[in-house]
Amino acid sequence: MDLRISERLCALLERPEDSICLAEAALLVAESQYPGLDVEDYLARIDGYARELRERLGDESGDTERLGSLNQYLFQELGFAPDPDNYYDPRNSFLNEVLERRRGIPLSLSILYIAVGRRLGLDLRGVSFPGHFLVKCPVDGGIVVLDPYFGGLSLSLEDLQKRLRDARIGEVSRAIVSELLVSAPPREVLVRMLRNLKGIYLEAGQMGEALAVLEWIVPLAPGEHAELRDRGVVYQELECFRAALADFERYIALEPGAADAEVIRGRIVEMQKLAARLN
């Protein structure tokens, strides 16, 4: 992990939540995968999108009008859209690639949507809705829930209930839906993006890339001890036995009663033997 990028990201995430630019955080993570990436250039591109919209809208536009113009501009004029045929392409999760290719997944398109919208004065917030990241915005005394993956589609409570019902196979109350619409903090959004990448790389057997992503996740989500275990597994696959041993031992110290504790203790014994051979 590049120390300079890590320090800048940590400093960014320590700011008051409302002042954190998710797009900048996402681009900093991308910079670690794309050496030489110009974060400021991509942020300037996002600024340019917002400036174009502000010039069109003027100062008297309301939130509903701004949301409509945002949808029209990003998804119809600029052509940002899903990439269903290559959904698990890692490029769909890196914001620089999304800006270049104008293709993404729900989370990356939502990060872009929030970034441009907040520059227009819209109080957009990410929502970690099960299975599909969404965005919400206060409008006219209420809340509108939007799906940037489908062109900024506005979702009713009934729409959200149906999505949960389809996923959970059962009836879902309005109260449950409301509870799931809490705002996702920037750090949580970033970790979700990284976990998407981790899953993609592990599924493809790209252990080096998976390790690079886990090197971000572990410090960003220190309470998620399973990530420490997963990094140990990746280290083991890469034959970095001492590093794997350290992660497994730390995991067991933190989660002695975990469901997989005995399996991990077995791995510890194995790693101890392999690490001893390296002496």
PyMOL commands that set and color helices and strands:
alter all, ss='L'
color gray80, all
select helices_A, chain A and resi 3-13+17-19+22-33+39-57+63-77+84-86+90-92+95-101+106-119+148-150+157-168+174-179+186-203+207-220+225-237+241-254+261-277
alter helices_A, ss='H'
color red, helices_A
select strands_A, chain A and resi 81-82+103-104+125-127+134-139+142-147+153-155
alter strands_A, ss='S'
color yellow, strands_A
deselect
rebuild
show_as cartoon
